[in-house]
């Protein structure tokens, strides 16, 4: 993946987290919410590590 592609995917993942938070504020909870959030955060961390590795 290029840096641009990594950054784009990170932004998509962050948007998903924002969407989950908005739905929570509206009282629309998902039973798999915690697992979903953990998966998204894990993916963001992986992408961030890729960016760091490419910067070195």
Buried (B, 14 or more C-beta within 10 A) or exposed (E): EEEEEBBEBBEEBEEBBEEBEEEEEEEEEEEEEEEBBEEBEEBBEEBEEBEEEEEE
